[in-house]
Each structure stands twice: as structure tokens, then as C-alpha cells.
Amino acid sequence: MVQAAARHGPGLTWGGLRGGISLALALSIPSGTGRDLLVPLTCAVVVISVLVQGLSIGKVVKASMCQSAPGVPTAHEAAPWTNAGGS
């Protein structure tokens, strides 16, 4: 089971959205101490990172699935009643 979790790790890490904390921290800065610059910059970084992650998550997941560890079943082998294998 640990091998399966390690195989899904890259996709889960890449897909993690961390923008909420960054934006909350930028909004918590008192007015007049650079907040007027930091909030728009933070929003821009969050939007760009979400777009980049969203557009590339499929490739990351596909690449991590191609590198399956020996003895770890594929999704279709683990749950043959699903249509994971495309059959």
C-alpha cells in the first residue's frame, strides 16, 4: 500500500492548491505597509500557479502512472468492476 501511495505522490503534490493561505496572509497585512502592492502580486502568483498546475496535472499524473512499482496493481487490476482500463 505504501508503494501505491508513493506512486500517486507526484500528482497529489502537483495538484495541491496553496493559494488560500498566501492570499489570507497578504490580506492580513495592515494598510499602508506594502499591502497595496502585495495583495495584487499575491493574486497574480496564485492565478498563474493554478493555471500552470491545472493545465499540466494530466501530464504529471500520466507520467507518474507509467512508472508503476513492481507488484503494485494498476487501477483496473485493483478495481476490475470500474471502467479504469477503458474496456
DRENTORKOL-3810 file (N, C-alpha, C; in nm, 4 decimals):
REM DRENTORKOL-3810
@n.u->0.0820; n.v->-0.1187; n.w->0.0000; ca.u->0.0000; ca.v->0.0000; ca.w->0.0000; c.u->0.0871; c.v->0.1261; c.w->0.0000
@n.u->0.2029; n.v->0.1182; n.w->0.0647; ca.u->0.2926; ca.v->0.2330; ca.w->0.0677; c.u->0.3456; c.v->0.2623; c.w->-0.0724
@n.u->0.3696; n.v->0.1564; n.w->-0.1503; ca.u->0.4183; ca.v->0.1768; ca.w->-0.2867; c.u->0.3128; c.v->0.2466; c.w->-0.3718
@n.u->0.1875; n.v->0.2115; n.w->-0.3529; ca.u->0.0801; ca.v->0.2768; ca.w->-0.4287; c.u->0.0701; c.v->0.4236; c.w->-0.3905
@n.u->0.0835; n.v->0.4538; n.w->-0.2623; ca.u->0.0782; ca.v->0.5933; ca.w->-0.2173; c.u->0.1972; c.v->0.6716; c.w->-0.2736
@n.u->0.3115; n.v->0.6088; n.w->-0.2810; ca.u->0.4289; ca.v->0.6760; ca.w->-0.3362; c.u->0.4118; c.v->0.7025; c.w->-0.4848
@n.u->0.3405; n.v->0.6136; n.w->-0.5534; ca.u->0.3181; ca.v->0.6311; ca.w->-0.6970; c.u->0.2256; c.v->0.7494; c.w->-0.7231
@n.u->0.1307; n.v->0.7756; n.w->-0.6351; ca.u->0.0367; ca.v->0.8859; ca.w->-0.6535; c.u->0.0891; c.v->1.0175; c.w->-0.5963
@n.u->0.2006; n.v->1.0122; n.w->-0.5262; ca.u->0.2563; ca.v->1.1308; ca.w->-0.4619; c.u->0.2820; c.v->1.2487; c.w->-0.5543
@n.u->0.3458; n.v->1.2290; n.w->-0.6705; ca.u->0.3718; ca.v->1.3444; ca.w->-0.7579; c.u->0.2448; c.v->1.4163; c.w->-0.8021
@n.u->0.1423; n.v->1.3416; n.w->-0.8355; ca.u->0.0167; ca.v->1.4040; ca.w->-0.8777; c.u->-0.0507; c.v->1.4791; c.w->-0.7650
@n.u->-0.0489; n.v->1.4201; n.w->-0.6458; ca.u->-0.1101; ca.v->1.4871; ca.w->-0.5314; c.u->-0.0328; c.v->1.6123; c.w->-0.4918
@n.u->0.0985; n.v->1.6040; n.w->-0.4997; ca.u->0.1806; ca.v->1.7209; ca.w->-0.4659; c.u->0.1620; c.v->1.8320; c.w->-0.5680
@n.u->0.1631; n.v->1.7974; n.w->-0.6948; ca.u->0.1493; ca.v->1.8983; ca.w->-0.8001; c.u->0.0114; c.v->1.9623; c.w->-0.7977
@n.u->-0.0897; n.v->1.8855; n.w->-0.7661; ca.u->-0.2267; ca.v->1.9350; ca.w->-0.7682; c.u->-0.2671; c.v->2.0124; c.w->-0.6450
@n.u->-0.1842; n.v->2.0149; n.w->-0.5421; ca.u->-0.2178; ca.v->2.0864; ca.w->-0.4199; c.u->-0.2282; c.v->2.2363; c.w->-0.4429
@n.u->-0.3374; n.v->2.2944; n.w->-0.3971; ca.u->-0.3564; ca.v->2.4387; ca.w->-0.4138; c.u->-0.3196; c.v->2.5083; c.w->-0.2840
@n.u->-0.2204; n.v->2.5932; n.w->-0.2897; ca.u->-0.1731; ca.v->2.6615; ca.w->-0.1708; c.u->-0.2035; c.v->2.8106; c.w->-0.1742
@n.u->-0.2860; n.v->2.8560; n.w->-0.2632; ca.u->-0.3120; ca.v->2.9982; ca.w->-0.2797; c.u->-0.3948; c.v->3.0600; c.w->-0.1694
@n.u->-0.4783; n.v->2.9808; n.w->-0.1044; ca.u->-0.5648; ca.v->3.0349; ca.w->0.0005; c.u->-0.4865; c.v->3.0921; c.w->0.1176
@n.u->-0.3846; n.v->3.0219; n.w->0.1592; ca.u->-0.3032; ca.v->3.0689; ca.w->0.2722; c.u->-0.2249; c.v->3.1935; c.w->0.2320
@n.u->-0.1696; n.v->3.1938; n.w->0.1127; ca.u->-0.0927; ca.v->3.3099; ca.w->0.0671; c.u->-0.1805; c.v->3.4342; c.w->0.0608
@n.u->-0.2985; n.v->3.4184; n.w->0.0058; ca.u->-0.3894; ca.v->3.5321; ca.w->-0.0055; c.u->-0.4368; c.v->3.5796; c.w->0.1319
@n.u->-0.4650; n.v->3.4872; n.w->0.2213; ca.u->-0.5070; ca.v->3.5244; ca.w->0.3573; c.u->-0.3961; c.v->3.6011; c.w->0.4294
@n.u->-0.2729; n.v->3.5576; n.w->0.4125; ca.u->-0.1610; ca.v->3.6284; ca.w->0.4756; c.u->-0.1431; c.v->3.7678; c.w->0.4167
@n.u->-0.1576; n.v->3.7800; n.w->0.2858; ca.u->-0.1440; ca.v->3.9115; ca.w->0.2232; c.u->-0.2558; c.v->4.0050; c.w->0.2684
@n.u->-0.3756; n.v->3.9528; n.w->0.2833; ca.u->-0.4875; ca.v->4.0359; ca.w->0.3268; c.u->-0.4794; c.v->4.0717; c.w->0.4756
@n.u->-0.4032; n.v->3.9954; n.w->0.5521; ca.u->-0.3914; ca.v->4.0246; ca.w->0.6954; c.u->-0.2908; c.v->4.1351; c.w->0.7265
@n.u->-0.2158; n.v->4.1799; n.w->0.6283; ca.u->-0.1184; ca.v->4.2873; ca.w->0.6478; c.u->-0.1940; c.v->4.4179; c.w->0.6684
@n.u->-0.1554; n.v->4.4950; n.w->0.7690; ca.u->-0.2238; ca.v->4.6233; ca.w->0.7910; c.u->-0.2054; c.v->4.7188; c.w->0.6726
@n.u->-0.3025; n.v->4.8043; n.w->0.6520; ca.u->-0.2968; ca.v->4.9016; ca.w->0.5420; c.u->-0.1766; c.v->4.9932; c.w->0.5577
@n.u->-0.1181; n.v->5.0286; n.w->0.4449; ca.u->-0.0073; ca.v->5.1234; ca.w->0.4446; c.u->0.1298; c.v->5.0617; c.w->0.4615
@n.u->0.1403; n.v->4.9306; n.w->0.4812; ca.u->0.2727; ca.v->4.8697; ca.w->0.4984; c.u->0.3081; c.v->4.7811; c.w->0.3788
@n.u->0.2706; n.v->4.8249; n.w->0.2614; ca.u->0.3004; ca.v->4.7495; ca.w->0.1409; c.u->0.1866; c.v->4.6599; c.w->0.0969
@n.u->0.0747; n.v->4.6657; n.w->0.1676; ca.u->-0.0387; ca.v->4.5803; ca.w->0.1340; c.u->-0.0908; c.v->4.6080; c.w->-0.0073
@n.u->-0.0909; n.v->4.7366; n.w->-0.0468; ca.u->-0.1428; ca.v->4.7730; ca.w->-0.1789; c.u->-0.0622; c.v->4.7086; c.w->-0.2920
@n.u->0.0610; n.v->4.6760; n.w->-0.2667; ca.u->0.1441; ca.v->4.6086; ca.w->-0.3661; c.u->0.1368; c.v->4.4563; c.w->-0.3510
@n.u->0.1363; n.v->4.4077; n.w->-0.2271; ca.u->0.1428; ca.v->4.2637; ca.w->-0.2036; c.u->0.0144; c.v->4.1891; c.w->-0.2406
@n.u->-0.1023; n.v->4.2471; n.w->-0.2173; ca.u->-0.2269; ca.v->4.1767; ca.w->-0.2477; c.u->-0.2405; c.v->4.1491; c.w->-0.3972
@n.u->-0.2229; n.v->4.2486; n.w->-0.4857; ca.u->-0.2328; ca.v->4.2169; ca.w->-0.6289; c.u->-0.1236; c.v->4.1205; c.w->-0.6777
@n.u->-0.0023; n.v->4.1352; n.w->-0.6246; ca.u->0.1044; ca.v->4.0427; ca.w->-0.6637; c.u->0.0731; c.v->3.9003; c.w->-0.6193
@n.u->0.0215; n.v->3.8866; n.w->-0.4977; ca.u->-0.0152; ca.v->3.7543; ca.w->-0.4477; c.u->-0.1258; c.v->3.6931; c.w->-0.5322
@n.u->-0.2253; n.v->3.7722; n.w->-0.5658; ca.u->-0.3349; ca.v->3.7238; ca.w->-0.6512; c.u->-0.2810; c.v->3.6778; c.w->-0.7867
@n.u->-0.1901; n.v->3.7529; n.w->-0.8435; ca.u->-0.1333; ca.v->3.7171; ca.w->-0.9735; c.u->-0.0556; c.v->3.5859; c.w->-0.9653
@n.u->0.0246; n.v->3.5708; n.w->-0.8610; ca.u->0.1025; ca.v->3.4475; ca.w->-0.8441; c.u->0.0094; c.v->3.3283; c.w->-0.8243
@n.u->-0.0960; n.v->3.3455; n.w->-0.7462; ca.u->-0.1906; ca.v->3.2363; ca.w->-0.7220; c.u->-0.2609; c.v->3.1977; c.w->-0.8515
@n.u->-0.3079; n.v->3.2952; n.w->-0.9282; ca.u->-0.3779; ca.v->3.2655; ca.w->-1.0532; c.u->-0.2845; c.v->3.1957; c.w->-1.1522
@n.u->-0.1628; n.v->3.2445; n.w->-1.1646; ca.u->-0.0668; ca.v->3.1824; ca.w->-1.2571; c.u->-0.0350; c.v->3.0398; c.w->-1.2135
@n.u->-0.0127; n.v->3.0189; n.w->-1.0840; ca.u->0.0203; ca.v->2.8831; ca.w->-1.0389; c.u->-0.0973; c.v->2.7876; c.w->-1.0574
@n.u->-0.2202; n.v->2.8348; n.w->-1.0349; ca.u->-0.3372; ca.v->2.7498; ca.w->-1.0562; c.u->-0.3507; c.v->2.7140; c.w->-1.2040
@n.u->-0.3280; n.v->2.8102; n.w->-1.2913; ca.u->-0.3361; ca.v->2.7830; ca.w->-1.4350; c.u->-0.2288; c.v->2.6829; c.w->-1.4794
@n.u->-0.1062; n.v->2.7048; n.w->-1.4347; ca.u->0.0033; ca.v->2.6153; ca.w->-1.4729; c.u->-0.0230; c.v->2.4752; c.w->-1.4186
@n.u->-0.0623; n.v->2.4652; n.w->-1.2928; ca.u->-0.0893; ca.v->2.3343; ca.w->-1.2348; c.u->-0.2091; c.v->2.2684; c.w->-1.3020
@n.u->-0.3131; n.v->2.3450; n.w->-1.3275; ca.u->-0.4325; ca.v->2.2887; ca.w->-1.3890; c.u->-0.4089; c.v->2.2384; c.w->-1.5295
@n.u->-0.3279; n.v->2.3096; n.w->-1.6055; ca.u->-0.3023; ca.v->2.2690; ca.w->-1.7435; c.u->-0.2023; c.v->2.1539; c.w->-1.7547
@n.u->-0.1231; n.v->2.1326; n.w->-1.6503; ca.u->-0.0201; ca.v->2.0295; ca.w->-1.6602; c.u->-0.0457; c.v->1.9090; c.w->-1.5697
@n.u->-0.1530; n.v->1.9087; n.w->-1.4908; ca.u->-0.1750; ca.v->1.7980; ca.w->-1.3968; c.u->-0.1934; c.v->1.6649; c.w->-1.4698
@n.u->-0.2571; n.v->1.6667; n.w->-1.5852; ca.u->-0.2764; ca.v->1.5426; ca.w->-1.6599; c.u->-0.1457; c.v->1.4773; c.w->-1.6994
@n.u->-0.0510; n.v->1.5579; n.w->-1.7439; ca.u->0.0791; ca.v->1.5044; ca.w->-1.7830; c.u->0.1557; c.v->1.4509; c.w->-1.6630
@n.u->0.1456; n.v->1.5192; n.w->-1.5494; ca.u->0.2153; ca.v->1.4743; ca.w->-1.4282; c.u->0.1579; c.v->1.3415; c.w->-1.3808
@n.u->0.0250; n.v->1.3308; n.w->-1.3795; ca.u->-0.0385; ca.v->1.2066; ca.w->-1.3356; c.u->-0.0061; c.v->1.0933; c.w->-1.4316
@n.u->-0.0121; n.v->1.1211; n.w->-1.5605; ca.u->0.0179; ca.v->1.0172; ca.w->-1.6602; c.u->0.1628; c.v->0.9700; c.w->-1.6461
@n.u->0.2550; n.v->1.0624; n.w->-1.6246; ca.u->0.3958; ca.v->1.0255; ca.w->-1.6088; c.u->0.4178; c.v->0.9437; c.w->-1.4818
@n.u->0.3486; n.v->0.9781; n.w->-1.3743; ca.u->0.3673; ca.v->0.9036; ca.w->-1.2501; c.u->0.3021; c.v->0.7665; c.w->-1.2585
@n.u->0.1952; n.v->0.7524; n.w->-1.3353; ca.u->0.1303; ca.v->0.6222; ca.w->-1.3507; c.u->0.2111; c.v->0.5288; c.w->-1.4386
@n.u->0.2873; n.v->0.5824; n.w->-1.5319; ca.u->0.3689; ca.v->0.4991; ca.w->-1.6200; c.u->0.4837; c.v->0.4344; c.w->-1.5444
@n.u->0.5214; n.v->0.4921; n.w->-1.4325; ca.u->0.6334; ca.v->0.4419; ca.w->-1.3545; c.u->0.5817; c.v->0.3614; c.w->-1.2360
@n.u->0.4999; n.v->0.2597; n.w->-1.2615; ca.u->0.4445; ca.v->0.1825; ca.w->-1.1514; c.u->0.5518; c.v->0.0912; c.w->-1.0927
@n.u->0.5432; n.v->0.0731; n.w->-0.9635; ca.u->0.6381; ca.v->-0.0115; ca.w->-0.8935; c.u->0.6020; c.v->-0.1581; c.w->-0.9156
@n.u->0.7000; n.v->-0.2464; n.w->-0.9112; ca.u->0.6715; ca.v->-0.3884; ca.w->-0.9281; c.u->0.5784; c.v->-0.4381; c.w->-0.8173
@n.u->0.4783; n.v->-0.5145; n.w->-0.8537; ca.u->0.3868; ca.v->-0.5704; ca.w->-0.7553; c.u->0.2704; c.v->-0.4802; c.w->-0.7196
@n.u->0.2688; n.v->-0.3580; n.w->-0.7692; ca.u->0.1595; ca.v->-0.2658; ca.w->-0.7412; c.u->0.0603; c.v->-0.2752; c.w->-0.8567
@n.u->-0.0637; n.v->-0.3136; n.w->-0.8276; ca.u->-0.1601; ca.v->-0.3298; ca.w->-0.9364; c.u->-0.2014; c.v->-0.1956; c.w->-0.9959
@n.u->-0.2384; n.v->-0.1987; n.w->-1.1233; ca.u->-0.2917; ca.v->-0.0783; ca.w->-1.1858; c.u->-0.4319; c.v->-0.0540; c.w->-1.1326
@n.u->-0.4900; n.v->0.0600; n.w->-1.1665; ca.u->-0.6245; ca.v->0.0914; ca.w->-1.1178; c.u->-0.7250; c.v->-0.0117; c.w->-1.1667
@n.u->-0.7100; n.v->-0.0588; n.w->-1.2904; ca.u->-0.8032; ca.v->-0.1569; ca.w->-1.3452; c.u->-0.7862; c.v->-0.2929; c.w->-1.2782
@n.u->-0.6647; n.v->-0.3284; n.w->-1.2448; ca.u->-0.6416; ca.v->-0.4563; ca.w->-1.1769; c.u->-0.6925; c.v->-0.4518; c.w->-1.0332
@n.u->-0.6782; n.v->-0.3361; n.w->-0.9682; ca.u->-0.7212; ca.v->-0.3237; ca.w->-0.8296; c.u->-0.8729; c.v->-0.3188; c.w->-0.8177
@n.u->-0.9396; n.v->-0.2609; n.w->-0.9158; ca.u->-1.0851; ca.v->-0.2480; ca.w->-0.9132; c.u->-1.1407; c.v->-0.2849; c.w->-1.0504
@n.u->-1.1469; n.v->-0.4137; n.w->-1.0828; ca.u->-1.1854; ca.v->-0.4544; ca.w->-1.2178; c.u->-1.3295; c.v->-0.4193; c.w->-1.2543
@n.u->-1.4131; n.v->-0.3905; n.w->-1.1558; ca.u->-1.5529; ca.v->-0.3560; ca.w->-1.1850; c.u->-1.5679; c.v->-0.2148; c.w->-1.2400
@n.u->-1.4625; n.v->-0.1335; n.w->-1.2292; ca.u->-1.4669; ca.v->0.0020; ca.w->-1.2847; c.u->-1.4255; c.v->-0.0025; c.w->-1.4298
@n.u->-1.4397; n.v->0.1072; n.w->-1.4960; ca.u->-1.4002; ca.v->0.1176; ca.w->-1.6367; c.u->-1.2649; c.v->0.1848; c.w->-1.6489
@n.u->-1.1761; n.v->0.1666; n.w->-1.5503; ca.u->-1.0468; ca.v->0.2331; ca.w->-1.5497; c.u->-0.9582; c.v->0.1882; c.w->-1.6646
@n.u->-0.9778; n.v->0.0671; n.w->-1.7114; ca.u->-0.8935; ca.v->0.0154; ca.w->-1.8188; c.u->-0.9446; c.v->0.0502; c.w->-1.9568
@n.u->-1.0604; n.v->0.1125; n.w->-1.9648; ca.u->-1.1139; ca.v->0.1528; ca.w->-2.0939; c.u->-1.1862; c.v->0.0414; c.w->-2.1669
@n.u->-1.2095; n.v->-0.0724; n.w->-2.0973; ca.u->-1.2772; ca.v->-0.1824; ca.w->-2.1652; c.u->-1.4251; c.v->-0.1846; c.w->-2.1363
END
